[in-house]
Amino acid sequence: MNFGDIVTAPVTRRSVMTLYSDPSSIFSHRVRIVLFEKDISVEIEDVDPDNKPADLLHLNPYNTVPTLVDRDLVLYDSRVVSEYLDERFPHPPLMPVDPVSRARSRLALYRIEKDWYDLLPVIEGADAEQADKARQALLDSLVESAEVFALKEFFLSDEYSLVDATVAPMLWRLAHYGVELPASASAVTKYAKRMFDREGFQMSLTESEREMR
Ligand SMILES: N[C@@H](CCC(=O)N[C@@H](CS)C(=O)NCC(=O)O)C(=O)O
């Protein structure tokens, strides 16, 4: 393990932030939503995951997208990048202010990643039996959570937050994953429509994401 790159990241000559982004990946989409919700000026460099640019490996030892370059700061992992953007560009804030609410939002993000996001690569994986199980698990979990979606305008909050920027790109992909919400989950469908109608969300969509629905 070598953490040297965290301290001595290459200084770039670019004045504008650059986001290396996979046009169809949920992780990149999550960050694009944050960028457009906050109207941040950024250069988005589309990356073909099967043919990544050579400089990406130089910037990010995991060679993953999204990767953000802001002068001499290089960040990866969609949650790390999103939290940085929220702090660097505080308006509109996408996290609550008080420590207890912030901790609850962070816990929600952790659980969404663990309980829902972790199922997605299995759904898209080669093992059809495991994919079916994961698809059913995601559907069951969303149906079970319908009453949580019904509680407030945003997910567990009265204000739009990073939690919504994490849930919305997954809901956008449900048809793509072969998951169809039943009428009993209408609160989830209504929440999804509210999120998809937002200007920031619409602007975040790439061509390939638009084709997912
Ligand atoms: N936990 C990371 C996951 C990022 C990730 O897995 N990105 C994929 C695209 S969906 C990737 O770049 N995979 C390429 C690779 O692992 O070589 C995040 O939240 O950003």
PDBQT file of the ligand as one rigid body, heavy atoms in Angstrom, charges set to zero:
ROOT
HETATM    1  N1  LIG A 301     -16.696   2.691  -5.403  1.00  0.00    +0.000 N 
HETATM    2  C1  LIG A 301     -16.349   3.318  -6.652  1.00  0.00    +0.000 C 
HETATM    3  C2  LIG A 301     -16.701   2.361  -7.773  1.00  0.00    +0.000 C 
HETATM    4  C3  LIG A 301     -16.304   2.899  -9.110  1.00  0.00    +0.000 C 
HETATM    5  C4  LIG A 301     -16.338   1.826 -10.180  1.00  0.00    +0.000 C 
HETATM    6  O1  LIG A 301     -16.418   0.627  -9.923  1.00  0.00    +0.000 OA
HETATM    7  N2  LIG A 301     -16.266   2.275 -11.413  1.00  0.00    +0.000 N 
HETATM    8  C5  LIG A 301     -16.278   1.364 -12.516  1.00  0.00    +0.000 C 
HETATM    9  C6  LIG A 301     -17.202   1.861 -13.586  1.00  0.00    +0.000 C 
HETATM   10  S1  LIG A 301     -18.838   1.490 -13.100  1.00  0.00    +0.000 SA
HETATM   11  C7  LIG A 301     -14.900   1.307 -13.112  1.00  0.00    +0.000 C 
HETATM   12  O2  LIG A 301     -14.275   2.310 -13.338  1.00  0.00    +0.000 OA
HETATM   13  N3  LIG A 301     -14.452   0.087 -13.359  1.00  0.00    +0.000 N 
HETATM   14  C8  LIG A 301     -13.253  -0.085 -14.050  1.00  0.00    +0.000 C 
HETATM   15  C9  LIG A 301     -12.266  -0.940 -13.378  1.00  0.00    +0.000 C 
HETATM   16  O3  LIG A 301     -12.505  -1.341 -12.225  1.00  0.00    +0.000 OA
HETATM   17  O4  LIG A 301     -11.256  -1.203 -14.040  1.00  0.00    +0.000 OA
HETATM   18  C10 LIG A 301     -17.099   4.632  -6.800  1.00  0.00    +0.000 C 
HETATM   19  O5  LIG A 301     -18.075   4.852  -6.055  1.00  0.00    +0.000 OA
HETATM   20  O6  LIG A 301     -16.684   5.489  -7.589  1.00  0.00    +0.000 OA
ENDROOT
TORSDOF 0
